Amino acid sequence: MDINVGDVLKLKKQHPCGSREWEVLRVGADFRLKCLGCGHQIMIARKLLEKNVKEIVEKS
């Protein structure tokens, strides 16, 4: 899966704030994502993220 910094992803499970959309801030073995609903930032392993991505909403 080709994911780059600045892409907006829609994940299968929603964040507790209700949003499913996340912006990619960092790419590597881990990804840093920012919730577009509340601004919370997380680090997530590449394997786990690629399994949970529903679609790429917006390419950078």
mmCIF file of the N, C-alpha and C atoms, coordinates in Angstrom:
data_MODEL
# 
_entry.id   MODEL 
# 
loop_
_atom_site.group_PDB 
_atom_site.id 
_atom_site.type_symbol 
_atom_site.label_atom_id 
_atom_site.label_alt_id 
_atom_site.label_comp_id 
_atom_site.label_asym_id 
_atom_site.label_entity_id 
_atom_site.label_seq_id 
_atom_site.pdbx_PDB_ins_code 
_atom_site.Cartn_x 
_atom_site.Cartn_y 
_atom_site.Cartn_z 
_atom_site.occupancy 
_atom_site.B_iso_or_equiv 
_atom_site.pdbx_formal_charge 
_atom_site.auth_seq_id 
_atom_site.auth_comp_id 
_atom_site.auth_asym_id 
_atom_site.auth_atom_id 
_atom_site.pdbx_PDB_model_num 
ATOM 1   N N  . MET A 1 1  ? 0.850   -1.184 0.000  1.00 0.00 ? 1  MET A N  1 
ATOM 2   C CA . MET A 1 1  ? 0.000   0.000  0.000  1.00 0.00 ? 1  MET A CA 1 
ATOM 3   C C  . MET A 1 1  ? 0.890   1.239  0.000  1.00 0.00 ? 1  MET A C  1 
ATOM 4   N N  . ASP A 1 2  ? 0.569   2.171  -0.867 1.00 0.00 ? 2  ASP A N  1 
ATOM 5   C CA . ASP A 1 2  ? 1.387   3.379  -1.017 1.00 0.00 ? 2  ASP A CA 1 
ATOM 6   C C  . ASP A 1 2  ? 0.769   4.532  -0.224 1.00 0.00 ? 2  ASP A C  1 
ATOM 7   N N  . ILE A 1 3  ? 1.286   4.767  0.975  1.00 0.00 ? 3  ILE A N  1 
ATOM 8   C CA . ILE A 1 3  ? 0.799   5.840  1.850  1.00 0.00 ? 3  ILE A CA 1 
ATOM 9   C C  . ILE A 1 3  ? 1.934   6.839  2.052  1.00 0.00 ? 3  ILE A C  1 
ATOM 10  N N  . ASN A 1 4  ? 1.644   8.114  1.866  1.00 0.00 ? 4  ASN A N  1 
ATOM 11  C CA . ASN A 1 4  ? 2.655   9.171  1.979  1.00 0.00 ? 4  ASN A CA 1 
ATOM 12  C C  . ASN A 1 4  ? 2.235   10.208 3.010  1.00 0.00 ? 4  ASN A C  1 
ATOM 13  N N  . VAL A 1 5  ? 3.193   11.031 3.437  1.00 0.00 ? 5  VAL A N  1 
ATOM 14  C CA . VAL A 1 5  ? 2.919   12.119 4.377  1.00 0.00 ? 5  VAL A CA 1 
ATOM 15  C C  . VAL A 1 5  ? 1.917   13.079 3.739  1.00 0.00 ? 5  VAL A C  1 
ATOM 16  N N  . GLY A 1 6  ? 0.917   13.470 4.505  1.00 0.00 ? 6  GLY A N  1 
ATOM 17  C CA . GLY A 1 6  ? -0.101  14.397 4.018  1.00 0.00 ? 6  GLY A CA 1 
ATOM 18  C C  . GLY A 1 6  ? -1.371  13.711 3.533  1.00 0.00 ? 6  GLY A C  1 
ATOM 19  N N  . ASP A 1 7  ? -1.328  12.391 3.330  1.00 0.00 ? 7  ASP A N  1 
ATOM 20  C CA . ASP A 1 7  ? -2.528  11.666 2.911  1.00 0.00 ? 7  ASP A CA 1 
ATOM 21  C C  . ASP A 1 7  ? -3.551  11.654 4.039  1.00 0.00 ? 7  ASP A C  1 
ATOM 22  N N  . VAL A 1 8  ? -4.828  11.582 3.679  1.00 0.00 ? 8  VAL A N  1 
ATOM 23  C CA . VAL A 1 8  ? -5.908  11.435 4.651  1.00 0.00 ? 8  VAL A CA 1 
ATOM 24  C C  . VAL A 1 8  ? -6.480  10.033 4.479  1.00 0.00 ? 8  VAL A C  1 
ATOM 25  N N  . LEU A 1 9  ? -6.490  9.268  5.575  1.00 0.00 ? 9  LEU A N  1 
ATOM 26  C CA . LEU A 1 9  ? -6.941  7.883  5.548  1.00 0.00 ? 9  LEU A CA 1 
ATOM 27  C C  . LEU A 1 9  ? -8.260  7.739  6.283  1.00 0.00 ? 9  LEU A C  1 
ATOM 28  N N  . LYS A 1 10 ? -9.101  6.837  5.794  1.00 0.00 ? 10 LYS A N  1 
ATOM 29  C CA . LYS A 1 10 ? -10.322 6.462  6.516  1.00 0.00 ? 10 LYS A CA 1 
ATOM 30  C C  . LYS A 1 10 ? -10.069 5.053  7.046  1.00 0.00 ? 10 LYS A C  1 
ATOM 31  N N  . LEU A 1 11 ? -10.161 4.899  8.378  1.00 0.00 ? 11 LEU A N  1 
ATOM 32  C CA . LEU A 1 11 ? -9.916  3.612  9.014  1.00 0.00 ? 11 LEU A CA 1 
ATOM 33  C C  . LEU A 1 11 ? -11.227 2.869  9.264  1.00 0.00 ? 11 LEU A C  1 
ATOM 34  N N  . LYS A 1 12 ? -11.129 1.541  9.477  1.00 0.00 ? 12 LYS A N  1 
ATOM 35  C CA . LYS A 1 12 ? -12.306 0.714  9.707  1.00 0.00 ? 12 LYS A CA 1 
ATOM 36  C C  . LYS A 1 12 ? -12.988 1.036  11.032 1.00 0.00 ? 12 LYS A C  1 
ATOM 37  N N  . LYS A 1 13 ? -12.194 1.246  12.093 1.00 0.00 ? 13 LYS A N  1 
ATOM 38  C CA . LYS A 1 13 ? -12.757 1.546  13.413 1.00 0.00 ? 13 LYS A CA 1 
ATOM 39  C C  . LYS A 1 13 ? -12.689 3.046  13.672 1.00 0.00 ? 13 LYS A C  1 
ATOM 40  N N  . GLN A 1 14 ? -13.711 3.579  14.308 1.00 0.00 ? 14 GLN A N  1 
ATOM 41  C CA . GLN A 1 14 ? -13.701 5.010  14.591 1.00 0.00 ? 14 GLN A CA 1 
ATOM 42  C C  . GLN A 1 14 ? -13.001 5.311  15.904 1.00 0.00 ? 14 GLN A C  1 
ATOM 43  N N  . HIS A 1 15 ? -12.471 6.529  15.989 1.00 0.00 ? 15 HIS A N  1 
ATOM 44  C CA . HIS A 1 15 ? -11.821 7.038  17.189 1.00 0.00 ? 15 HIS A CA 1 
ATOM 45  C C  . HIS A 1 15 ? -12.927 7.355  18.201 1.00 0.00 ? 15 HIS A C  1 
ATOM 46  N N  . PRO A 1 16 ? -12.633 7.346  19.490 1.00 0.00 ? 16 PRO A N  1 
ATOM 47  C CA . PRO A 1 16 ? -13.668 7.676  20.486 1.00 0.00 ? 16 PRO A CA 1 
ATOM 48  C C  . PRO A 1 16 ? -14.366 9.023  20.257 1.00 0.00 ? 16 PRO A C  1 
ATOM 49  N N  . CYS A 1 17 ? -13.724 9.955  19.576 1.00 0.00 ? 17 CYS A N  1 
ATOM 50  C CA . CYS A 1 17 ? -14.365 11.254 19.294 1.00 0.00 ? 17 CYS A CA 1 
ATOM 51  C C  . CYS A 1 17 ? -15.414 11.137 18.184 1.00 0.00 ? 17 CYS A C  1 
ATOM 52  N N  . GLY A 1 18 ? -15.431 10.000 17.467 1.00 0.00 ? 18 GLY A N  1 
ATOM 53  C CA . GLY A 1 18 ? -16.431 9.787  16.419 1.00 0.00 ? 18 GLY A CA 1 
ATOM 54  C C  . GLY A 1 18 ? -15.897 9.883  15.009 1.00 0.00 ? 18 GLY A C  1 
ATOM 55  N N  . SER A 1 19 ? -14.683 10.367 14.833 1.00 0.00 ? 19 SER A N  1 
ATOM 56  C CA . SER A 1 19 ? -14.094 10.521 13.502 1.00 0.00 ? 19 SER A CA 1 
ATOM 57  C C  . SER A 1 19 ? -13.406 9.237  13.052 1.00 0.00 ? 19 SER A C  1 
ATOM 58  N N  . ARG A 1 20 ? -13.427 8.973  11.747 1.00 0.00 ? 20 ARG A N  1 
ATOM 59  C CA . ARG A 1 20 ? -12.710 7.839  11.164 1.00 0.00 ? 20 ARG A CA 1 
ATOM 60  C C  . ARG A 1 20 ? -11.533 8.310  10.305 1.00 0.00 ? 20 ARG A C  1 
ATOM 61  N N  . GLU A 1 21 ? -11.397 9.616  10.130 1.00 0.00 ? 21 GLU A N  1 
ATOM 62  C CA . GLU A 1 21 ? -10.373 10.142 9.222  1.00 0.00 ? 21 GLU A CA 1 
ATOM 63  C C  . GLU A 1 21 ? -9.135  10.604 9.976  1.00 0.00 ? 21 GLU A C  1 
ATOM 64  N N  . TRP A 1 22 ? -7.960  10.236 9.432  1.00 0.00 ? 22 TRP A N  1 
ATOM 65  C CA . TRP A 1 22 ? -6.669  10.523 10.041 1.00 0.00 ? 22 TRP A CA 1 
ATOM 66  C C  . TRP A 1 22 ? -5.719  11.068 8.981  1.00 0.00 ? 22 TRP A C  1 
ATOM 67  N N  . GLU A 1 23 ? -4.916  12.035 9.369  1.00 0.00 ? 23 GLU A N  1 
ATOM 68  C CA . GLU A 1 23 ? -3.883  12.594 8.483  1.00 0.00 ? 23 GLU A CA 1 
ATOM 69  C C  . GLU A 1 23 ? -2.544  11.957 8.841  1.00 0.00 ? 23 GLU A C  1 
ATOM 70  N N  . VAL A 1 24 ? -1.772  11.576 7.800  1.00 0.00 ? 24 VAL A N  1 
ATOM 71  C CA . VAL A 1 24 ? -0.466  10.958 8.009  1.00 0.00 ? 24 VAL A CA 1 
ATOM 72  C C  . VAL A 1 24 ? 0.579   12.060 8.206  1.00 0.00 ? 24 VAL A C  1 
ATOM 73  N N  . LEU A 1 25 ? 1.292   12.030 9.346  1.00 0.00 ? 25 LEU A N  1 
ATOM 74  C CA . LEU A 1 25 ? 2.313   13.033 9.657  1.00 0.00 ? 25 LEU A CA 1 
ATOM 75  C C  . LEU A 1 25 ? 3.728   12.488 9.456  1.00 0.00 ? 25 LEU A C  1 
ATOM 76  N N  . ARG A 1 26 ? 3.913   11.159 9.584  1.00 0.00 ? 26 ARG A N  1 
ATOM 77  C CA . ARG A 1 26 ? 5.236   10.544 9.486  1.00 0.00 ? 26 ARG A CA 1 
ATOM 78  C C  . ARG A 1 26 ? 5.075   9.142  8.920  1.00 0.00 ? 26 ARG A C  1 
ATOM 79  N N  . VAL A 1 27 ? 6.016   8.746  8.048  1.00 0.00 ? 27 VAL A N  1 
ATOM 80  C CA . VAL A 1 27 ? 5.995   7.430  7.428  1.00 0.00 ? 27 VAL A CA 1 
ATOM 81  C C  . VAL A 1 27 ? 7.314   6.728  7.709  1.00 0.00 ? 27 VAL A C  1 
ATOM 82  N N  . GLY A 1 28 ? 7.254   5.432  7.936  1.00 0.00 ? 28 GLY A N  1 
ATOM 83  C CA . GLY A 1 28 ? 8.443   4.616  8.190  1.00 0.00 ? 28 GLY A CA 1 
ATOM 84  C C  . GLY A 1 28 ? 7.989   3.247  8.642  1.00 0.00 ? 28 GLY A C  1 
ATOM 85  N N  . ALA A 1 29 ? 8.749   2.607  9.539  1.00 0.00 ? 29 ALA A N  1 
ATOM 86  C CA . ALA A 1 29 ? 8.313   1.338  10.118 1.00 0.00 ? 29 ALA A CA 1 
ATOM 87  C C  . ALA A 1 29 ? 7.051   1.575  10.944 1.00 0.00 ? 29 ALA A C  1 
ATOM 88  N N  . ASP A 1 30 ? 6.943   2.767  11.539 1.00 0.00 ? 30 ASP A N  1 
ATOM 89  C CA . ASP A 1 30 ? 5.738   3.205  12.255 1.00 0.00 ? 30 ASP A CA 1 
ATOM 90  C C  . ASP A 1 30 ? 5.182   4.430  11.545 1.00 0.00 ? 30 ASP A C  1 
ATOM 91  N N  . PHE A 1 31 ? 3.894   4.663  11.710 1.00 0.00 ? 31 PHE A N  1 
ATOM 92  C CA . PHE A 1 31 ? 3.249   5.853  11.177 1.00 0.00 ? 31 PHE A CA 1 
ATOM 93  C C  . PHE A 1 31 ? 2.837   6.745  12.339 1.00 0.00 ? 31 PHE A C  1 
ATOM 94  N N  . ARG A 1 32 ? 2.929   8.060  12.161 1.00 0.00 ? 32 ARG A N  1 
ATOM 95  C CA . ARG A 1 32 ? 2.334   9.000  13.116 1.00 0.00 ? 32 ARG A CA 1 
ATOM 96  C C  . ARG A 1 32 ? 1.096   9.546  12.426 1.00 0.00 ? 32 ARG A C  1 
ATOM 97  N N  . LEU A 1 33 ? -0.044  9.408  13.102 1.00 0.00 ? 33 LEU A N  1 
ATOM 98  C CA . LEU A 1 33 ? -1.319  9.848  12.567 1.00 0.00 ? 33 LEU A CA 1 
ATOM 99  C C  . LEU A 1 33 ? -1.933  10.900 13.476 1.00 0.00 ? 33 LEU A C  1 
ATOM 100 N N  . LYS A 1 34 ? -2.691  11.821 12.853 1.00 0.00 ? 34 LYS A N  1 
ATOM 101 C CA . LYS A 1 34 ? -3.406  12.854 13.606 1.00 0.00 ? 34 LYS A CA 1 
ATOM 102 C C  . LYS A 1 34 ? -4.888  12.722 13.288 1.00 0.00 ? 34 LYS A C  1 
ATOM 103 N N  . CYS A 1 35 ? -5.697  12.584 14.339 1.00 0.00 ? 35 CYS A N  1 
ATOM 104 C CA . CYS A 1 35 ? -7.151  12.489 14.167 1.00 0.00 ? 35 CYS A CA 1 
ATOM 105 C C  . CYS A 1 35 ? -7.680  13.837 13.665 1.00 0.00 ? 35 CYS A C  1 
ATOM 106 N N  . LEU A 1 36 ? -8.475  13.805 12.605 1.00 0.00 ? 36 LEU A N  1 
ATOM 107 C CA . LEU A 1 36 ? -9.022  15.048 12.066 1.00 0.00 ? 36 LEU A CA 1 
ATOM 108 C C  . LEU A 1 36 ? -10.248 15.517 12.848 1.00 0.00 ? 36 LEU A C  1 
ATOM 109 N N  . GLY A 1 37 ? -10.737 14.700 13.771 1.00 0.00 ? 37 GLY A N  1 
ATOM 110 C CA . GLY A 1 37 ? -11.878 15.099 14.596 1.00 0.00 ? 37 GLY A CA 1 
ATOM 111 C C  . GLY A 1 37 ? -11.452 15.901 15.812 1.00 0.00 ? 37 GLY A C  1 
ATOM 112 N N  . CYS A 1 38 ? -10.425 15.393 16.536 1.00 0.00 ? 38 CYS A N  1 
ATOM 113 C CA . CYS A 1 38 ? -10.059 16.035 17.806 1.00 0.00 ? 38 CYS A CA 1 
ATOM 114 C C  . CYS A 1 38 ? -8.588  16.464 17.868 1.00 0.00 ? 38 CYS A C  1 
ATOM 115 N N  . GLY A 1 39 ? -7.762  16.075 16.892 1.00 0.00 ? 39 GLY A N  1 
ATOM 116 C CA . GLY A 1 39 ? -6.364  16.496 16.876 1.00 0.00 ? 39 GLY A CA 1 
ATOM 117 C C  . GLY A 1 39 ? -5.425  15.580 17.633 1.00 0.00 ? 39 GLY A C  1 
ATOM 118 N N  . HIS A 1 40 ? -5.923  14.487 18.213 1.00 0.00 ? 40 HIS A N  1 
ATOM 119 C CA . HIS A 1 40 ? -5.082  13.531 18.957 1.00 0.00 ? 40 HIS A CA 1 
ATOM 120 C C  . HIS A 1 40 ? -4.088  12.863 18.002 1.00 0.00 ? 40 HIS A C  1 
ATOM 121 N N  . GLN A 1 41 ? -2.836  12.716 18.439 1.00 0.00 ? 41 GLN A N  1 
ATOM 122 C CA . GLN A 1 41 ? -1.809  12.082 17.611 1.00 0.00 ? 41 GLN A CA 1 
ATOM 123 C C  . GLN A 1 41 ? -1.415  10.739 18.199 1.00 0.00 ? 41 GLN A C  1 
ATOM 124 N N  . ILE A 1 42 ? -1.208  9.752  17.304 1.00 0.00 ? 42 ILE A N  1 
ATOM 125 C CA . ILE A 1 42 ? -0.795  8.411  17.728 1.00 0.00 ? 42 ILE A CA 1 
ATOM 126 C C  . ILE A 1 42 ? 0.333   7.912  16.835 1.00 0.00 ? 42 ILE A C  1 
ATOM 127 N N  . MET A 1 43 ? 1.085   6.942  17.364 1.00 0.00 ? 43 MET A N  1 
ATOM 128 C CA . MET A 1 43 ? 2.056   6.188  16.575 1.00 0.00 ? 43 MET A CA 1 
ATOM 129 C C  . MET A 1 43 ? 1.475   4.780  16.431 1.00 0.00 ? 43 MET A C  1 
ATOM 130 N N  . ILE A 1 44 ? 1.519   4.219  15.211 1.00 0.00 ? 44 ILE A N  1 
ATOM 131 C CA . ILE A 1 44 ? 0.966   2.887  14.960 1.00 0.00 ? 44 ILE A CA 1 
ATOM 132 C C  . ILE A 1 44 ? 1.890   2.139  14.015 1.00 0.00 ? 44 ILE A C  1 
ATOM 133 N N  . ALA A 1 45 ? 2.077   0.858  14.240 1.00 0.00 ? 45 ALA A N  1 
ATOM 134 C CA . ALA A 1 45 ? 2.948   0.022  13.420 1.00 0.00 ? 45 ALA A CA 1 
ATOM 135 C C  . ALA A 1 45 ? 2.396   -0.080 11.995 1.00 0.00 ? 45 ALA A C  1 
ATOM 136 N N  . ARG A 1 46 ? 3.289   -0.140 11.020 1.00 0.00 ? 46 ARG A N  1 
ATOM 137 C CA . ARG A 1 46 ? 2.908   -0.221 9.607  1.00 0.00 ? 46 ARG A CA 1 
ATOM 138 C C  . ARG A 1 46 ? 1.955   -1.389 9.342  1.00 0.00 ? 46 ARG A C  1 
ATOM 139 N N  . LYS A 1 47 ? 2.294   -2.561 9.866  1.00 0.00 ? 47 LYS A N  1 
ATOM 140 C CA . LYS A 1 47 ? 1.488   -3.765 9.625  1.00 0.00 ? 47 LYS A CA 1 
ATOM 141 C C  . LYS A 1 47 ? 0.060   -3.588 10.139 1.00 0.00 ? 47 LYS A C  1 
ATOM 142 N N  . LEU A 1 48 ? -0.071  -3.023 11.337 1.00 0.00 ? 48 LEU A N  1 
ATOM 143 C CA . LEU A 1 48 ? -1.382  -2.803 11.930 1.00 0.00 ? 48 LEU A CA 1 
ATOM 144 C C  . LEU A 1 48 ? -2.188  -1.759 11.151 1.00 0.00 ? 48 LEU A C  1 
ATOM 145 N N  . LEU A 1 49 ? -1.534  -0.691 10.734 1.00 0.00 ? 49 LEU A N  1 
ATOM 146 C CA . LEU A 1 49 ? -2.227  0.361  9.982  1.00 0.00 ? 49 LEU A CA 1 
ATOM 147 C C  . LEU A 1 49 ? -2.716  -0.158 8.640  1.00 0.00 ? 49 LEU A C  1 
ATOM 148 N N  . GLU A 1 50 ? -1.850  -0.861 7.902  1.00 0.00 ? 50 GLU A N  1 
ATOM 149 C CA . GLU A 1 50 ? -2.237  -1.347 6.575  1.00 0.00 ? 50 GLU A CA 1 
ATOM 150 C C  . GLU A 1 50 ? -3.416  -2.311 6.651  1.00 0.00 ? 50 GLU A C  1 
ATOM 151 N N  . LYS A 1 51 ? -3.533  -3.037 7.759  1.00 0.00 ? 51 LYS A N  1 
ATOM 152 C CA . LYS A 1 51 ? -4.659  -3.954 7.958  1.00 0.00 ? 51 LYS A CA 1 
ATOM 153 C C  . LYS A 1 51 ? -5.958  -3.186 8.218  1.00 0.00 ? 51 LYS A C  1 
ATOM 154 N N  . ASN A 1 52 ? -5.854  -2.009 8.853  1.00 0.00 ? 52 ASN A N  1 
ATOM 155 C CA . ASN A 1 52 ? -7.041  -1.279 9.288  1.00 0.00 ? 52 ASN A CA 1 
ATOM 156 C C  . ASN A 1 52 ? -7.480  -0.138 8.373  1.00 0.00 ? 52 ASN A C  1 
ATOM 157 N N  . VAL A 1 53 ? -6.755  0.123  7.282  1.00 0.00 ? 53 VAL A N  1 
ATOM 158 C CA . VAL A 1 53 ? -7.143  1.201  6.365  1.00 0.00 ? 53 VAL A CA 1 
ATOM 159 C C  . VAL A 1 53 ? -8.310  0.741  5.493  1.00 0.00 ? 53 VAL A C  1 
ATOM 160 N N  . LYS A 1 54 ? -9.377  1.529  5.484  1.00 0.00 ? 54 LYS A N  1 
ATOM 161 C CA . LYS A 1 54 ? -10.534 1.238  4.634  1.00 0.00 ? 54 LYS A CA 1 
ATOM 162 C C  . LYS A 1 54 ? -10.317 1.835  3.241  1.00 0.00 ? 54 LYS A C  1 
ATOM 163 N N  . GLU A 1 55 ? -9.857  3.123  3.212  1.00 0.00 ? 55 GLU A N  1 
ATOM 164 C CA . GLU A 1 55 ? -9.581  3.779  1.934  1.00 0.00 ? 55 GLU A CA 1 
ATOM 165 C C  . GLU A 1 55 ? -8.691  4.999  2.152  1.00 0.00 ? 55 GLU A C  1 
ATOM 166 N N  . ILE A 1 56 ? -8.049  5.437  1.073  1.00 0.00 ? 56 ILE A N  1 
ATOM 167 C CA . ILE A 1 56 ? -7.287  6.682  1.103  1.00 0.00 ? 56 ILE A CA 1 
ATOM 168 C C  . ILE A 1 56 ? -8.214  7.757  0.552  1.00 0.00 ? 56 ILE A C  1 
ATOM 169 N N  . VAL A 1 57 ? -8.641  8.661  1.426  1.00 0.00 ? 57 VAL A N  1 
ATOM 170 C CA . VAL A 1 57 ? -9.633  9.678  1.059  1.00 0.00 ? 57 VAL A CA 1 
ATOM 171 C C  . VAL A 1 57 ? -9.017  10.744 0.165  1.00 0.00 ? 57 VAL A C  1 
ATOM 172 N N  . GLU A 1 58 ? -7.826  11.222 0.549  1.00 0.00 ? 58 GLU A N  1 
ATOM 173 C CA . GLU A 1 58 ? -7.192  12.345 -0.160 1.00 0.00 ? 58 GLU A CA 1 
ATOM 174 C C  . GLU A 1 58 ? -5.697  12.094 -0.256 1.00 0.00 ? 58 GLU A C  1 
ATOM 175 N N  . LYS A 1 59 ? -5.165  12.088 -1.473 1.00 0.00 ? 59 LYS A N  1 
ATOM 176 C CA . LYS A 1 59 ? -3.724  11.928 -1.685 1.00 0.00 ? 59 LYS A CA 1 
ATOM 177 C C  . LYS A 1 59 ? -3.067  13.303 -1.621 1.00 0.00 ? 59 LYS A C  1 
ATOM 178 N N  . SER A 1 60 ? -1.844  13.345 -1.054 1.00 0.00 ? 60 SER A N  1 
ATOM 179 C CA . SER A 1 60 ? -1.128  14.624 -0.973 1.00 0.00 ? 60 SER A CA 1 
ATOM 180 C C  . SER A 1 60 ? -0.425  14.916 -2.269 1.00 0.00 ? 60 SER A C  1 
# 
